[in-house]
Amino acid sequence: MIVRLPGVYPPQQDTSLLNDALLAHSLTPRTRVLDLCAGTGALSVAAAKAGAGHVVAVDIARRACLNARLNAVVAGKRIDVRRGDLTAAVQGELFDVVVSNPPYVPAWGDELPTTGTERAWDAGKDGRALLDRIALSCAEVLAPGGTLLLLQSALCGVQKTEAMLEECGLTVTVVARSLVPFGPVMRSRRAVLEQRGLIVAGQATEELVVFRATKSSPSTSTMG
């Protein structure tokens, strides 16, 4: 059971899709997992329940951090919850798995909200404000052989994310896709998304994509 406090992003289809990708990973007591943009902490709890020995959950919102701590207690699992700005909260640490379901909904403008429920989904006009930062910084916190599992909407540019991750030296594959109906936020922005050419007239669904980006290990990089 996952408890959700008011104002915290509720686990939905995107969380479920990413959770499946996470649980397909072999998590052991030696596995170090980092959950960026943790929200309720649902993915952190799932990792801990699946056997990960060290789980760190990071979110910039105080209420989300409180929610993640609450869910750790409910689940009876030890999770290190930190309030911070993405990987800045874990500088100098390395992880075997980094999982992230960041805000990715195209917003009215590029200025990111600092309060309110919109903070959980608004990500600039192109929806990439958090995606780009995660793609550029994740390699710094991945241990050799470590893997990033990153979810986004296809509306935000799948090829761009793939290219950015590859430029950081990661091996990238798409491990999951799912077509889901627009939620209330996307429906309310349909007109502006059509104007920007992000969707076609009458479109009512979006594709969610999960990337797996793996950092080479020393043994792999020296082969050949």
Legacy VTK file of the C-alpha trace (Angstrom):
# vtk DataFile Version 3.0
C-alpha trace
ASCII
DATASET POLYDATA
POINTS 224 float
0.000 0.000 0.000
1.245 3.481 -0.922
-0.015 6.460 1.044
-0.312 9.757 -0.832
-0.439 13.139 0.862
-2.391 15.988 -0.769
-0.265 17.850 -3.308
2.061 14.922 -4.039
2.005 13.292 -7.479
-0.006 10.056 -7.257
1.426 6.834 -8.695
-0.199 6.272 -12.091
0.427 4.311 -15.307
3.845 5.891 -15.741
4.886 4.814 -12.252
3.635 1.289 -12.933
5.529 1.073 -16.232
8.758 2.212 -14.613
8.187 -0.057 -11.635
7.992 -3.074 -13.962
11.293 -2.084 -15.566
12.862 -1.681 -12.129
11.675 -5.064 -10.901
13.030 -6.725 -14.049
16.436 -5.773 -12.655
18.201 -8.104 -10.259
18.229 -6.268 -6.924
20.299 -7.716 -4.099
21.461 -6.563 -0.654
24.537 -5.132 -2.408
22.492 -3.060 -4.887
22.513 0.711 -4.363
19.398 2.396 -5.794
18.775 6.110 -6.307
15.211 7.320 -6.929
15.218 10.843 -8.421
11.987 12.870 -8.261
10.737 10.294 -5.796
7.301 11.769 -5.081
5.449 9.368 -2.800
8.477 7.092 -2.734
6.578 4.296 -4.476
9.582 3.254 -6.572
11.930 3.467 -3.592
9.645 1.209 -1.590
9.410 -1.212 -4.524
13.209 -1.362 -4.783
13.586 -1.992 -1.070
10.923 -4.693 -1.097
12.628 -6.336 -4.084
15.832 -6.703 -2.085
17.947 -3.603 -2.735
20.213 -3.088 0.249
20.635 0.699 0.022
17.918 2.996 -1.335
18.121 6.785 -1.521
15.040 8.822 -2.473
15.477 12.434 -3.597
12.845 15.081 -4.204
12.954 18.866 -4.145
9.527 19.190 -2.512
9.313 19.028 1.277
5.904 17.385 1.186
7.113 14.684 -1.192
10.032 13.912 1.134
7.643 13.649 4.074
5.423 11.369 1.988
8.330 9.129 1.000
9.423 8.814 4.631
5.857 7.940 5.607
5.672 5.188 2.986
9.011 3.798 4.098
7.598 3.477 7.623
4.358 1.914 6.353
6.368 -0.608 4.323
8.747 -1.300 7.190
11.740 -0.517 4.963
14.786 1.645 5.546
14.992 4.362 2.890
17.330 7.358 3.001
15.075 10.266 1.958
16.777 13.534 1.056
15.411 16.882 -0.018
17.516 18.228 -2.850
17.874 19.180 -6.495
18.392 15.956 -8.467
21.941 14.550 -8.264
23.187 17.518 -6.211
21.799 15.652 -3.207
24.127 12.682 -3.745
27.370 14.213 -4.971
30.322 11.870 -4.436
28.118 8.771 -4.173
27.689 6.007 -6.751
24.660 3.845 -7.473
24.037 0.609 -9.317
20.533 1.638 -10.390
19.145 5.139 -10.847
15.409 5.294 -11.481
13.529 8.461 -12.348
10.001 9.493 -13.282
10.539 13.266 -13.515
8.052 15.991 -14.466
7.727 15.889 -18.271
4.475 17.636 -19.200
4.948 20.587 -21.602
3.925 23.734 -19.738
2.685 27.197 -20.671
6.158 28.687 -20.160
9.730 27.788 -19.288
9.723 29.082 -15.720
9.325 26.105 -13.411
6.829 26.374 -10.547
8.291 26.355 -7.050
5.020 25.668 -5.234
1.665 24.065 -5.963
0.652 20.791 -7.545
1.957 21.865 -10.981
5.450 21.350 -9.615
4.863 17.604 -9.939
4.416 17.684 -13.719
5.308 21.050 -15.339
8.652 20.816 -17.150
9.009 23.884 -19.363
7.494 24.545 -22.780
9.083 21.461 -24.330
8.731 19.227 -21.264
12.485 18.690 -21.062
13.591 20.936 -18.195
14.271 17.981 -15.873
14.912 15.324 -18.519
17.887 17.183 -19.962
19.470 17.743 -16.567
19.061 14.093 -15.582
20.464 12.886 -18.909
23.530 15.102 -18.518
24.259 14.347 -14.857
23.291 10.719 -14.263
26.561 9.240 -15.522
28.353 11.018 -12.663
26.443 9.036 -10.039
26.316 5.682 -11.831
28.793 3.056 -10.694
30.649 1.170 -13.453
28.107 -1.212 -14.943
25.297 0.811 -13.376
21.984 1.491 -15.089
19.640 4.451 -15.401
15.935 3.737 -15.874
14.307 6.943 -17.100
10.674 7.500 -18.086
9.305 10.239 -20.317
6.524 11.028 -22.751
7.299 10.584 -26.431
5.982 14.134 -26.888
9.217 15.391 -25.326
11.599 13.923 -27.892
12.719 10.324 -27.547
15.622 10.671 -29.959
16.976 13.711 -28.135
17.086 11.874 -24.818
18.743 8.868 -26.440
21.366 11.077 -28.100
22.139 12.963 -24.878
22.584 9.761 -22.904
24.843 8.289 -25.577
26.936 11.468 -25.618
27.528 10.867 -21.907
29.012 7.470 -22.747
25.997 5.324 -21.879
24.623 2.399 -23.871
20.941 3.132 -24.440
17.927 0.973 -25.238
14.175 1.501 -24.944
12.899 -1.274 -22.685
9.208 -0.376 -22.412
6.524 1.577 -24.245
2.897 2.142 -23.373
0.125 4.144 -25.018
-2.010 5.862 -22.387
-4.973 8.260 -22.581
-4.416 11.914 -21.737
-5.023 12.767 -18.124
-6.750 15.963 -16.968
-3.610 18.120 -17.317
-2.852 17.011 -20.861
-6.485 17.404 -21.871
-6.522 20.964 -20.544
-3.453 21.793 -22.671
-4.508 20.050 -25.869
-5.022 23.296 -27.819
-1.597 24.740 -27.030
0.100 21.383 -27.668
-1.553 21.282 -31.090
-0.376 24.838 -31.801
3.197 23.858 -30.974
2.992 20.785 -33.197
3.570 18.394 -30.308
0.316 16.552 -31.015
-2.036 16.290 -33.985
-5.604 17.602 -33.979
-7.892 15.385 -31.935
-5.077 13.368 -30.365
-6.111 11.946 -27.016
-3.238 9.597 -26.137
0.476 9.797 -25.538
3.194 7.171 -25.603
5.273 6.644 -22.488
8.820 5.406 -22.968
11.302 3.861 -20.517
15.007 4.103 -21.341
17.667 1.822 -19.955
21.058 3.521 -20.127
24.035 1.534 -18.880
27.501 2.736 -17.943
30.275 0.472 -19.156
32.333 -1.365 -16.582
36.162 -1.294 -16.750
36.250 -4.890 -17.985
33.757 -4.073 -20.762
35.404 -0.830 -21.863
38.843 -2.435 -22.174
37.708 -5.440 -24.171
38.529 -5.755 -27.852
LINES 1 225
224 0 1 2 3 4 5 6 7 8 9 10 11 12 13 14 15 16 17 18 19 20 21 22 23 24 25 26 27 28 29 30 31 32 33 34 35 36 37 38 39 40 41 42 43 44 45 46 47 48 49 50 51 52 53 54 55 56 57 58 59 60 61 62 63 64 65 66 67 68 69 70 71 72 73 74 75 76 77 78 79 80 81 82 83 84 85 86 87 88 89 90 91 92 93 94 95 96 97 98 99 100 101 102 103 104 105 106 107 108 109 110 111 112 113 114 115 116 117 118 119 120 121 122 123 124 125 126 127 128 129 130 131 132 133 134 135 136 137 138 139 140 141 142 143 144 145 146 147 148 149 150 151 152 153 154 155 156 157 158 159 160 161 162 163 164 165 166 167 168 169 170 171 172 173 174 175 176 177 178 179 180 181 182 183 184 185 186 187 188 189 190 191 192 193 194 195 196 197 198 199 200 201 202 203 204 205 206 207 208 209 210 211 212 213 214 215 216 217 218 219 220 221 222 223
